[in-house]
């Protein structure tokens, strides 16, 4: 059984980069091939043994809730046909997982979204997956890799990857000391640093395991970059006490929050499916 039992999915954003498609459709429901982005993320959590799923939603997200529910009329119509197997993956999720929802009433940043999920957690460490970051692996998924890291280090774990320095201003950037190959004990984190001020080219992506003391830190944080409550700033406070590990995950990450990354993920997964 996984030592991490709950995964929070922040899913309240407007998805403005994909307008007009996201005017009435949640960006998390945009499909890569035949599955919505959010399902890839939930499947990754389940593979890691994390089966309590908490969605942080907002207005206009009802189709997300409907997706993770039974559709009796549809299932009756396709029962006994070849199309029925298309629902195997989502049926497995519905049967295995406990799924809860809460609303982020105001868009105040990722840190605020995570704080909205506190009542899902109590005092346990928990995971966070951002569905915009689709991760593809031939072996263990990124979250499963991170759970293994948590079992070893028992502190907050962030997934990271090297990026070109000219792109560092788009990410949360970490610096620190390498504990072992691909594992860095963070001593500083900066959200979207100004060009030329970045402490490294090691960028945090949308996979986290967080210890529950993060909630007390988030409650006291002043707004940071973009006048939002930044999760990176809370992690920086934990890092001051040596309580954050940055893990260079195995696999490929696609930024499906932008059109280029979304298209590349579609092409690559299509080619992989055909082979």
HUSUL-V157219 format. One record per pair of residues at least 24 apart in sequence whose ideal C-beta (glycine too) atoms are under 10 Angstrom apart, sorted by the first residue. I is the first residue (numbers start at 1). J is the second residue. Records with the same first field share a line. If there is no record, write none. Layout:
I->J, J
//
This chain:
1->49, 51
2->45, 46, 47, 48, 49, 50, 51, 127, 143, 144, 147, 148, 150, 151
3->49, 50, 124, 125, 147, 148, 150, 151, 154, 209
4->45, 48, 49, 50, 52, 124, 125, 126, 127, 143, 144, 146, 147, 150, 151, 157, 209, 210
5->49, 50, 51, 52, 98, 120, 121, 124, 125, 126, 127
6->45, 50, 51, 52, 53, 54, 98, 100, 117, 120, 121, 122, 124, 125, 126, 127, 128
7->41, 42, 44, 45, 46, 48, 50, 51, 52, 53, 54, 55, 97, 117, 120, 126, 127, 128, 129, 143, 207, 208, 209
8->45, 52, 53, 54, 55, 56, 100, 102, 113, 114, 116, 117, 118, 120, 121, 126, 127, 128, 129, 130, 208, 210
9->38, 41, 42, 45, 53, 54, 55, 56, 57, 64, 99, 101, 113, 117, 127, 128, 129, 130, 131
10->54, 55, 56, 57, 58, 104, 109, 110, 111, 112, 113, 114, 116, 117, 128, 129, 130, 131, 132, 206, 231
11->37, 38, 41, 55, 56, 57, 58, 61, 64, 101, 104, 113, 129, 130, 131, 132
12->55, 56, 57, 58, 59, 60, 61, 102, 103, 104, 105, 106, 107, 108, 112, 113, 116
13->56, 58, 61, 104, 107, 110, 113, 130, 131, 132, 257
14->58, 59, 60, 107
15->60, 132, 257
17->132, 257, 258, 259, 262
18->256, 257, 258, 259, 262
22->60
23->60
24->60, 63
25->60, 61, 63, 64
26->57, 58, 60, 61, 62, 63, 64, 65, 67, 131
27->61, 131, 132, 256, 257, 262
28->55, 57, 61, 63, 64, 67, 130, 131, 132, 256
29->61, 63, 64, 66, 67, 131
30->131, 132, 256, 262, 266
31->262, 266
32->134, 136, 254, 256, 262, 263, 265, 266, 267, 268, 269, 270
33->265, 266, 269, 270, 272, 273
34->86, 89, 273
35->67, 86, 89, 90, 269
36->63, 64, 67, 90, 131
37->130, 131, 132, 133, 134, 254, 256, 257, 262, 265
38->64, 67, 68, 129, 131, 132
39->64, 67, 68, 89, 90, 93, 131
40->89, 129, 131, 133, 134, 135, 136, 141, 254, 256, 265, 269
41->129, 130, 131, 132, 133, 134, 135, 141, 143, 206, 207
42->67, 68, 89, 90, 93, 96, 97, 99, 129, 131
43->89, 90, 92, 93, 141, 143
44->127, 129, 131, 134, 135, 136, 137, 140, 141, 142, 143, 144, 207, 251
45->93, 97, 127, 128, 129, 141, 143, 144, 147
46->89, 92, 93, 96, 97, 141, 143, 144
47->137, 140, 141, 142, 143, 144, 147
48->127, 129, 140, 141, 142, 143, 144, 145, 146, 147, 148, 209
49->143, 144, 147
50->97, 126, 127, 129, 143, 144, 147, 209
51->93, 96, 97, 98, 99
52->97, 98, 99, 100, 120, 121, 124, 126, 127
53->93, 96, 97, 98, 99, 100, 101, 120, 129
54->98, 99, 100, 101, 102, 116, 117, 118, 119, 120, 121, 126, 128
55->99, 100, 101, 102, 103, 117, 120, 131
56->101, 102, 103, 104, 110, 112, 113, 114, 115, 116, 117, 120, 128
57->101, 102, 103, 104, 113, 116
58->103, 104, 105, 106, 107, 113
59->103, 104, 105
61->101, 103
64->101, 131
65->99, 101
67->93, 94
68->93, 94, 97, 99, 101
69->94, 99
70->94, 95
107->228
108->223, 226, 227, 228, 229, 230
109->191, 218, 221, 223, 224, 225, 226, 227, 228, 229, 230, 231, 232, 233
110->172, 191, 206, 208, 218, 228, 229, 230, 231, 232, 234
111->191, 214, 217, 218, 219, 221, 223, 224, 228, 229, 230, 231, 232, 233, 234, 235
112->218, 221, 223, 228, 229, 230, 231
113->218, 228, 229, 231
114->208, 210, 214, 215, 218, 229, 231, 234
115->214, 215, 216, 217, 218, 219, 221, 229, 231, 234
116->218
117->215
118->212, 214, 215, 216, 218, 219
121->210, 212, 214, 215
122->212
123->211, 212, 213, 215
124->211, 212
125->150, 154, 155, 156, 157, 209, 210, 211, 212, 213, 214
126->208, 209, 210, 211, 212, 214
127->157, 207, 208, 209, 210
128->158, 206, 207, 208, 209, 210, 214, 231
129->159, 206, 207, 208
130->205, 206, 207, 208, 256, 257
131->206, 256, 257
132->205, 206, 254, 255, 256, 257, 258, 261, 262
133->159, 205, 206, 207, 253, 254, 255, 256, 257, 261
134->206, 252, 253, 254, 255, 256, 257, 261, 262, 264, 265, 266, 268, 269
135->159, 205, 206, 207, 249, 250, 251, 252, 253, 254, 265
136->251, 252, 253, 254, 265, 268, 269, 272
137->249, 250, 251, 252
138->250, 251, 252, 272
139->250, 251
140->249, 250, 251
141->207, 249, 250, 251
142->205, 206, 207, 247, 249, 250, 251, 252, 253
143->207, 208, 209, 249
145->182, 207, 247, 248, 249, 250, 251
146->207, 208, 209, 245, 247, 249
147->209
148->247
149->182, 183, 209, 245, 246, 247, 249
150->209, 210, 211, 245, 247
151->209
152->179, 180, 183, 245
153->179, 183, 185, 209, 243, 244, 245, 247
154->211, 243, 245
155->185, 186, 209, 210, 211, 238, 239, 241, 242, 243, 244, 245
156->186, 208, 209, 210, 211, 213, 214, 234, 235, 238, 239, 243, 244, 245, 246
157->183, 207, 208, 209, 210, 211, 244, 245, 246, 247, 249
158->184, 186, 189, 202, 203, 204, 205, 206, 207, 208, 209, 210, 231, 232, 235, 239, 244, 245, 246, 247, 249
159->203, 204, 205, 206, 207, 208, 209, 246, 247, 248, 249, 251, 253
160->184, 186, 200, 202, 203, 204, 205, 207, 245, 246, 247, 248, 249
161->201, 202, 203, 204, 205, 246, 247, 248, 249, 251, 252, 253
162->200, 201, 202, 203, 248
163->198, 200, 201, 202, 203, 205
164->201, 203
165->195, 196, 198, 200, 201
166->195, 196, 198, 201
167->195, 198, 201, 203
168->192, 193, 194, 195, 196, 197, 198, 199, 200, 201, 202, 203
169->193, 194, 195, 196, 197, 198
170->203, 255, 258
171->198, 201, 202, 203, 204, 205, 232, 255
172->202, 203, 204, 205, 225, 230, 231, 232, 233, 235, 236
173->197, 198, 199, 200, 201, 202, 203, 204, 232
174->199, 200, 202, 203, 204, 232, 235, 236, 239, 244, 245, 246
175->199, 200, 201, 202, 239, 246
176->200, 202, 239, 242, 244, 245, 246
177->242
178->246, 248
179->245, 246
181->248
182->246, 247, 248, 249, 250
183->245, 246, 247, 248
184->244, 245, 246, 247, 248
185->239, 242, 243, 244, 245, 246
186->235, 236, 238, 239, 240, 242, 243, 244, 245, 246
187->236, 239, 240, 242, 244
188->235, 236, 239, 240, 244
189->230, 231, 232, 233, 234, 235, 236, 237, 238, 239, 244, 246
190->224, 225, 230, 232, 233, 236
191->224, 225, 226, 228, 230, 231, 232, 233, 235, 236
192->224, 225, 226, 230, 232
193->225
200->246
202->246, 248
203->246, 253
204->231, 232, 235, 244, 246
205->249, 253, 255
206->253, 255, 256, 257
207->247, 249, 253
208->235, 244
209->245, 247
210->234, 235, 238, 244
211->238, 243, 244
213->237, 238, 241, 243
214->238, 243
//
